[in-house]
Amino acid sequence: MDLATDNKDLVWELDSLNQRQLAIDFVMGFENRICIYSGSVEQLYTNYNIFFPKEESRKLVILPNPYAHHDTYQGIPEGAVTATGLHIIPGGDPENPALQLAIPFKNGKTPYRRVPLQLGLNVINQRRPDNVPLLPVLMKGDLRELDSKTPCLHLHCIHLGRLERMSMLDSNSIRKVISERLSVMN
């Protein structure tokens, strides 16, 4: 299978990043921790590896585990996944390198409010109905720079209520796998 022609959503360009190596090091810490969504094939990948092949200069390639077909969810329409405006960023303090969540802040001098990742996710989910949790996923283009030197991962959210063609069992399975992986990230 040639991913470059079969699923372009799994090949991410890195040319626009000023601090490419810093971004690569950052994203490698999320391998198999945040699910990857591909709109072109309507699939969610929960078990994958990230590669930087030499023949694909300056590109990140996501390879789903070929032996774990049960870890790929099919039939997820693009309308079920939306941008959140939230970004995961590295901790700004060398003594406290914990991941942070950058939340858009409309009032004030700074465009984002930075909070510890787990705290931010917990607060957001506390404000949402229990049956509509924040279920973050990544898509092509989500590896970015918050500024010219800070790598970040923009988060999209999958909406279980929009998965009309999916069984309740699969929908609950998606919720469980995303929630479990988020709970162990710091």
C-alpha positions as CSV (number, residue, x, y, z in Angstrom):
1,M,0.0,0.0,0.0
2,D,1.3,3.4,-0.9
3,L,0.0,5.8,1.7
4,A,0.9,8.8,-0.5
5,T,-1.7,7.8,-3.0
6,D,-4.1,5.7,-0.8
7,N,-4.6,8.1,2.1
8,K,-3.1,11.6,1.9
9,D,-4.5,12.4,5.3
10,L,-1.7,10.2,6.8
11,V,1.1,12.1,5.3
12,W,1.7,15.5,7.0
13,E,3.9,18.2,5.6
14,L,6.5,19.8,7.9
15,D,7.8,22.5,5.6
16,S,6.0,25.3,7.3
17,L,7.5,24.6,10.7
18,N,10.3,26.9,11.8
19,Q,11.5,24.6,14.6
20,R,11.0,21.3,12.7
21,Q,13.1,19.1,15.0
22,L,11.4,20.5,18.1
23,A,8.0,19.8,16.6
24,I,9.1,16.2,15.6
25,D,10.3,15.5,19.2
26,F,7.0,16.9,20.5
27,V,4.7,14.9,18.3
28,M,6.5,11.7,18.9
29,G,5.4,11.9,22.6
30,F,1.8,11.5,21.3
31,E,2.2,8.4,19.3
32,N,-0.8,6.1,20.1
33,R,-1.9,8.5,22.8
34,I,-4.3,10.7,20.7
35,C,-6.3,9.1,18.0
36,I,-5.8,10.1,14.3
37,Y,-8.8,10.9,12.1
38,S,-8.8,10.7,8.3
39,G,-11.7,12.4,6.6
40,S,-10.9,11.2,3.1
41,V,-11.5,7.6,4.2
42,E,-13.8,8.3,7.2
43,Q,-11.6,6.4,9.6
44,L,-10.3,6.8,13.1
45,Y,-7.0,5.2,13.9
46,T,-6.3,4.3,17.6
47,N,-3.2,2.1,17.0
48,Y,-0.5,3.6,14.7
49,N,3.2,4.5,14.4
50,I,4.7,7.8,13.3
51,F,7.6,7.7,10.9
52,F,9.8,10.2,9.1
53,P,10.9,8.3,6.0
54,K,14.0,9.7,4.2
55,E,12.3,9.2,0.8
56,E,9.4,11.4,2.0
57,S,11.6,14.5,2.8
58,R,10.3,16.7,5.5
59,K,7.1,14.7,6.0
60,L,5.6,12.8,8.9
61,V,3.9,9.6,7.9
62,I,1.3,7.8,10.1
63,L,1.1,4.1,9.6
64,P,-1.9,2.3,11.2
65,N,-1.0,-1.0,12.7
66,P,-1.7,-3.6,10.0
67,Y,-2.3,-6.3,12.6
68,A,-4.9,-4.4,14.6
69,H,-7.8,-3.9,12.3
70,H,-10.1,-3.8,15.3
71,D,-8.3,-0.6,16.4
72,T,-9.5,1.2,13.3
73,Y,-13.1,2.6,13.3
74,Q,-14.8,3.0,9.9
75,G,-17.7,5.1,8.7
76,I,-17.0,8.3,10.6
77,P,-18.3,11.2,8.5
78,E,-16.3,14.4,8.3
79,G,-19.2,16.3,9.8
80,A,-18.7,14.3,13.0
81,V,-15.3,15.9,13.6
82,T,-14.9,19.6,14.3
83,A,-12.1,22.0,15.3
84,T,-11.9,23.0,18.9
85,G,-9.5,25.9,18.9
86,L,-7.7,24.1,21.8
87,H,-4.0,23.4,21.5
88,I,-1.7,21.1,23.5
89,I,1.7,22.7,24.1
90,P,4.8,21.8,26.0
91,G,5.2,23.2,29.5
92,G,7.0,26.5,29.5
93,D,9.0,26.0,32.6
94,P,12.0,23.6,32.5
95,E,11.3,22.7,36.1
96,N,7.7,21.9,35.2
97,P,7.7,20.4,31.8
98,A,4.1,19.1,32.1
99,L,1.9,19.5,29.0
100,Q,-0.4,22.4,28.9
101,L,-3.7,23.2,27.2
102,A,-3.9,26.5,25.4
103,I,-7.5,27.7,25.6
104,P,-8.6,30.6,23.4
105,F,-9.1,33.7,25.5
106,K,-11.1,36.4,23.9
107,N,-10.8,39.1,26.5
108,G,-7.4,40.3,27.6
109,K,-3.9,40.9,26.3
110,T,-3.0,37.3,25.5
111,P,-4.8,35.2,22.9
112,Y,-4.6,32.0,25.0
113,R,-4.9,31.0,28.6
114,R,-2.5,28.2,29.5
115,V,-3.5,25.6,32.1
116,P,-2.1,22.1,32.9
117,L,-3.5,19.7,30.3
118,Q,-5.4,17.4,32.6
119,L,-6.9,20.3,34.6
120,G,-8.0,22.0,31.4
121,L,-9.6,18.9,29.9
122,N,-11.3,18.1,33.2
123,V,-12.8,21.7,33.5
124,I,-14.0,21.6,29.9
125,N,-15.7,18.2,30.5
126,Q,-17.3,19.3,33.7
127,R,-19.0,22.1,31.8
128,R,-20.3,19.7,29.2
129,P,-23.2,17.3,29.5
130,D,-22.1,13.8,30.5
131,N,-23.4,12.3,27.3
132,V,-21.4,14.9,25.2
133,P,-17.8,14.7,26.4
134,L,-14.9,16.4,24.7
135,L,-13.2,13.6,22.7
136,P,-10.1,15.1,21.1
137,V,-8.5,13.6,17.9
138,L,-5.8,14.8,15.6
139,M,-6.0,15.4,11.8
140,K,-3.6,16.3,9.1
141,G,-2.5,19.9,9.7
142,D,-2.9,19.8,13.5
143,L,0.9,19.8,14.1
144,R,1.6,23.5,14.2
145,E,3.6,26.2,15.9
146,L,1.8,28.4,18.4
147,D,4.4,31.0,17.7
148,S,7.7,30.7,15.8
149,K,9.3,28.6,18.5
150,T,6.5,26.6,20.3
151,P,5.2,23.4,18.7
152,C,1.6,22.6,19.4
153,L,-1.1,20.1,18.5
154,H,-4.4,21.6,17.5
155,L,-7.3,19.4,18.7
156,H,-10.3,18.4,16.8
157,C,-13.3,16.8,18.6
158,I,-15.4,13.8,17.5
159,H,-19.1,14.1,18.2
160,L,-20.6,10.7,19.0
161,G,-24.1,12.0,18.4
162,R,-23.2,12.6,14.7
163,L,-22.2,8.9,14.1
164,E,-25.5,7.9,12.7
165,R,-24.2,4.8,10.8
166,M,-22.3,3.5,13.8
167,S,-23.5,1.0,16.4
168,M,-23.8,2.1,20.0
169,L,-21.2,-0.5,20.9
170,D,-18.7,1.0,18.5
171,S,-19.6,4.5,19.6
172,N,-19.0,3.6,23.2
173,S,-15.8,1.9,22.3
174,I,-14.5,5.1,20.7
175,R,-15.5,7.1,23.7
176,K,-13.7,4.7,26.0
177,V,-10.4,4.5,24.0
178,I,-10.1,8.3,23.7
179,S,-10.9,8.9,27.3
180,E,-8.5,6.2,28.6
181,R,-5.6,7.6,26.5
182,L,-6.3,11.2,27.6
183,S,-6.3,10.2,31.3
184,V,-2.7,9.1,31.2
185,M,-1.2,12.1,29.4
186,N,0.6,14.7,31.5
